[in-house]
Amino acid sequence: MEKKPFLTLQQVQEITKTYPTPFHIYDEKAIRENARKVKKAFAWNPGYKEYFAVKATPNPRLIQILHEEGFGCDCSSLPELQLSDVCGVKEHDIMFSSNVTPAEDYKLASDLNAIINFDDITHLDFYDKVVGDWKDTMSCRFNPGGDFVLNNSIMDTPQEAKYGMTREQLVEAFKYMKQKGVKHFGIHAFLASNTVANEYYPALARILFQLAVRVQKATGVHIAYINLSGGVGIPYRPDQTENDIMAIGEGVRKKFEEILVPAGMGDVAIFTEMGRFT
């Protein structure tokens, strides 16, 4: 794999005459082009939305650029929520997922009307106690445990990951949230990081789509969206091949048509939270 820099040495030397080192230079044109590729890959899904993982690059200008391209923000902490808000990203354009969450983080996420994604079933009672403002749209994170194994040098044991609920807990959580007044539900999963394999998202989509059908039957709730989270990475080594986002999107579409559409769930929106790839 040949990497070609978007700046020449001479251009960099000229820039250093104005801006002292160290600094970061971002290729806005390439970022926008990549953002449009992502949207094109999932354009088959009318409700599709990418929530850029703020933790990947908490740079205000980059967040603004991506928001101009229609992206939201995936946040996991109070500072990330504050940064997104200041950058003009509002309400359901913010997805908040956190696995050890202070009360003030939940309160701000609620005040911003962000979509709150619960990581653990015990978080429901905690949220009810410290906030108590149940929104129309909320979600829970799922962990399939031993059902999903991925050989990946960045995060290679998703079945042991601390993130997410079991199937039984997810059903229990949705029933609890339904009683609290939640009307539209989402399912989220974060199992792997920086995969260089076009098969990851479609494989995860199959698991989550099948889960969504079972959970909908068990609870009667409206599954509004399924969030594939992040994990689509970039080639770090010369022998690695770059992910084909169009092939990834098509792979997810096939699973969608195969599983959700026959179940009468063709209105489900697909969300993603790609950091590195974007």
N, C-alpha and C positions, 0 to 999 in steps of 0.2 A: 504494500500500500504506500503510495507516494503522497506526502503531505506538502501542499504548496501554500506558503504564507500569503496573506492578502496584502502585506506591506513589504516593500523592499528595504534593504538595509539603509539605503540613502534616505528614504522617507522617514524612517525611525530616527536617524541622526538629525534630520531637520526638526523633528518634533521635540527632541531633547533640548533644542536651543530655547524653546518656549516653556516646556514643562519638565521640571526636574524629575529624575528617576528616584524611586521606582514608581511605575504606573501600569495600569491595565488599559489595553486598547481593544475595543470590541468592534466587530464587523457588523454594523447595523443592517446593511443590505443582506448579508447572509442570514442573519437572525430572522429578518422579516420573510425571506424566501423559505426558510425552514419552517417557520410558523404556518405559512400558507400551504406547505406540503402536508403538514400534520392535519390541517383542517380538510384538505382535499381528500386525504386518505380515509377520513371518517365522514365525508359529506353525505354518504348514503343514509346516515342516521340524523334525522331532522333536529333532534335535541342535543346533538353532540357538543361537548365543551371541554376544552383543555384548561386545567388549573395548574399554572406554572408553579413548581415547587420553589417557594421563596428561599428556603434554606440553601438551595443550590447556588444562588447568586443574589444575595439581598442588596441589589443595587437599584436605587429608585428609578434611574433613567431606563434601565432594562425592563423593569416592571411596567413602566409607562408605555414603552414601545410594544411590549407584548399585549398590554391591555388595549392598545390602539388596534392590534390585530385580532381582537376579540377574545383574548385569553383572560381567565380569572386567576386567582391566587390560591395556592394550597399553603395553609399556615399551620404551624405547630406550636406557636408560643405567643406570648403577649407582644413582644417587639415586632414580630412578623405581622400580627394583626394591625398594630399601629402603623407600620410602614405601608401596608396595603391601603389602609384608609387614607393616609396622607397622599398617596399616589393616585387617589381617585377611584380605587377599586372598592365597590360598595356591595352591601347586602349579599344576595345569592351568587355574586361573582367571587365570593370568598368561601372557601371550604376549610373548616377548622378541625384538624385531627391531632389529638394529643394523648399520650399514654400515661403521663403522670401530670395531672392538670390541677394547678392551684385554682381556688375559687375566683380570683380576680380575672383569670384568663377566660373562664366560662362566662363571667359577667360581661366582659368586653365583647366576646363573640356574640352573646345574646343582644347586647345593645346595638351592635353593628348589623344585626339581623343576618349574620353569616350562617351558612349551613353547618350545623354542628354534627360531627361524626364521632360517636361514642366507641371507645376502644375496648372497654371492659364492662361487663354487666353491672359491676358494683358502682360504676360511674353514674348510673341512672339515678339511684337514690341520692348520691352526692349532689348531682346537678339539681335535683328537685329541692334539696335542702338549701343550697346556697344561691340558687337562681329562681327556680320554680316557674319560669316563663317558657312553657313548651310551645314550640313553633309548629306551623303547618307542615313544614318539610324538615326532616332530620334523618340521620342514618346511623348505621352500626358497622363496625369493622369485623370481618370474618376471617378465621384461620382454619383451613381445612386439615391441619395436622398432618398425619402421615399420608394423606391422599395425594400430596403434591411434593415431589422431590425434584430438585434442580441442581445440576452440577455447575456451579458458578463460583469463581474464585473470590468474588466480592462478598456475597452473602449466599452460602451454599446449603443452609439447613433450615429452610422455611418451616418445615414441620416442627422445629423447635423454637420458632420465633415467639417473642413475648407479645406480639401484636395480635389482637383480635379475639373473637368469641367462637365457641363451638357452635355447631348447628342447633343443638338443643337450647343453648343460651340465647342465640339469635332469635329463635321463635319466642322464647320467654320475654326477651327484651322488646320485641315488636308488639306483643300483646300488652305489655305494660305501657309502652309509649302510646298505643292506640287509646287506652283508657285515659291517658293524660291529654288527649285531644289532637295528637299528631295525625295528619291526614295523608301525607305523601312520604314514602319511605325509600331510603337508598341502602344499597349493599356495597361495601368497600372492602378491598383486600390489598395488603402490602406484603408481598412474600419474597421478592428478590430485587437486587440492585445491579444496575449496569449489565444486563444480559445482552449478549451479542448473538441473538438467535431470533429469527423471524417467528419461531414457533411459540415463544413464551406467552405473548398476549392471547393468541387464539386458544392455547391450552388453559390458561387462567379463565378466559371468557367461558369456555365450556363448563368448567366447574361452577362458576358463579351463576351462569344462566340456568343450569340444572337446579342449583340451590334456590334461586329466585322462584322457580316454578313450584318447588316443594313448599317453600315458606309462604308463598301466596295462598296455596291451598290450605295450609295449616292455620293461617291467621286471618285470611280474608282481607288483608291490607292492600293498598295500592302501591306496588313497587314502581316508583317514578323513575329511578335511575340506577345504574350499576356503574361503580367507579373502579376501573382497572388499576388505579393508582399509577405508580411509576415503574421503573425497572427496565425500560427500553434504553439501553446505554449506547456508548460510543466505542469504537475500536481503539484500545490503548496500545496494542502491539502491531508491528508491521504485518504479521501473519493473519491478523483478524480482518474479517470482511465487514464492511459497514452494514448496519441494519437497513432493510428496504421497507420504509414506512408504508408504501403503497401495498406491498404484499402483506404486511401486518394488518392493515386496515381491512383488506379483503378477507384475510383469515378470520378476523372477528366477525365480519359480515356473514360469512358462511355459517358460523356457529349460531349467530343471531337468528338467521332464517331457519336453521335446522331445529332450534330448541324453543326460542321465545315466541316466534310467530305462530306455530301450531298451537301453542298454549294460550293464544289470545292476548299475548303481552307484547305485541308489536309496537306499542307506544313507549316502551322503555327507552330512556335516553342513555347514551354511553358517555361517561366522563373518563378523562385520563389526567395524570399528574406527572408529566415528564419533566425532569430537571435537566440532567446531562444532555439528553438528546436535543431538547429545544435549544 
